[in-house]
Amino acid sequence: MSSPIKVSPSASDLCRESDLMSLFRPAVDAMQGYLPGEQPTEAGWVKLNTNENPYPPSPEVRNAIVAAAEGRLNVYPDPLVKSFRESAAELFGVDAEWILPGNGSDENLTILMRSFVESGEQIAYPYPSYVLYETLAEIQGAKVARLPLTPEWKFDWKITDPRVAASKLTFIPNPNSPSGNRWSDEELQWLTPEKGILVLDEAYGDFPDKPHKAELLHSGIGKRMVITRTLSKSYSLAGIRFGFAVAHPDLIAGMRKVKDSYNCDSLSIAAATAAIRDQVWMLKNREKILATRERLEQSLRELGFHVTPSQANFVWCTPPGDNSGELYEALKARKILVRYMKFPYCGPEENELREGLRISIGTDGEIDMLLNALKQLAS
Ligand SMILES: Cc1ncc(COP(=O)(O)O)c(C=O)c1O
């Protein structure tokens, strides 16, 4: 006689058991987890909430993916991602040993945290900015020093701050998200920890008026600086997940020990290499985005919004009635998605909030739809 079939409880049933939750490390148990922007799966949305590029990637990307798919997918990808490293190195004017490719820029931020920060050590980052740094620190059991920004998104000190000096890593998104402003090279000097590393997160580094390549790495503070870049934004490849770090080869060699062996897959390596080799395509899209950004900033000001001048592919603004949350909902009801952001503890008062809307630069048609909706809502 065959024995009765046992039905196992589903994974989600198991996770509901609170005694299982306590099996996690206390740091993981205590944390909220990072909440990414909404990604609707159905068509028909004007999607201006996660700073994707509204234009398609270079046609060379498609050709490269097809060729890679027809190639040898049964074997592991190149663990050192030589083709991409050589192309990125040429673009940045460094040797290939200065480049570490990753599964999105976020993976390199994780590798940095795991490489340099012990549990109990400190990281610093400007606040408000990219909340993921804090999430990664929580996973690692690290302490976080928020470097509060003024209402104009500036640092209010002119020498290296003790909170920075005491940090192992200082993460600086430049241009900053959500504000879009960019800090000067002088300010970056103050933000370099005395005994640690400055992580310059240049996810939006192709959009400023005068983008940097590796100039800062060759400056006085360059030896203890890691620049992170992504192909998600300027190269229109958010869907394939590819980023890279640029730093002194000694830092890259240490970080390589921490990454997964095959952290980039064959299709994304092919796509990213084709994309970075087609600078003409990327720069053409960049020009269109910058022109639309200028028009959006101007039109929002005419509608009475307060707009922070942007050096990125998005704009931070607050509406005249200070009703960002309501406006976000009203736009969403019209299938226009922008990012409503609310940051607590932004001022001397315990509960001071900073809230506003972060609007990604879409096509001209998408921005027209947004502006028309804003005008209707204002009337
Ligand atoms: C400041 C900043 N850094 C990093 C990233 C992540 O980039 P990736 O898509 O390469 O993981 C983002 C994404 O929005 C970002 O805003």
The ligand as an SDF file (V2000), in Angstrom:
LIG
                    3D

 16 16  0  0  0  0  0  0  0  0999 V2000
   20.9410   57.7290   -6.3480 C   0  0  0  0  0  0  0  0  0  0  0  0
   20.7390   56.3750   -6.9650 C   0  0  0  0  0  0  0  0  0  0  0  0
   21.7100   55.4700   -6.9050 N   0  0  0  0  0  0  0  0  0  0  0  0
   21.5730   54.2440   -7.4380 C   0  0  0  0  0  0  0  0  0  0  0  0
   20.4100   53.8630   -8.0730 C   0  0  0  0  0  0  0  0  0  0  0  0
   20.2460   52.4540   -8.5770 C   0  0  0  0  0  0  0  0  0  0  0  0
   20.6570   52.2650   -9.8760 O   0  0  0  0  0  0  0  0  0  0  0  0
   20.5550   50.8260  -10.5390 P   0  0  0  0  0  0  0  0  0  0  0  0
   19.3080   50.8030  -11.3330 O   0  0  0  0  0  0  0  0  0  0  0  0
   21.7700   50.7330  -11.4030 O   0  0  0  0  0  0  0  0  0  0  0  0
   20.5960   49.8050   -9.4540 O   0  0  0  0  0  0  0  0  0  0  0  0
   19.3560   54.7720   -8.1600 C   0  0  0  0  0  0  0  0  0  0  0  0
   18.1020   54.3730   -8.8140 C   0  0  0  0  0  0  0  0  0  0  0  0
   17.1170   55.0380   -8.8950 O   0  0  0  0  0  0  0  0  0  0  0  0
   19.5190   56.0610   -7.5860 C   0  0  0  0  0  0  0  0  0  0  0  0
   18.5200   56.9540   -7.6200 O   0  0  0  0  0  0  0  0  0  0  0  0
  1  2  1  0
  2  3  1  0
  2 15  2  0
  3  4  2  0
  4  5  1  0
  5  6  1  0
  5 12  2  0
  6  7  1  0
  7  8  1  0
  8  9  2  0
  8 10  1  0
  8 11  1  0
 12 13  1  0
 12 15  1  0
 13 14  2  0
 15 16  1  0
M  END
$$$$
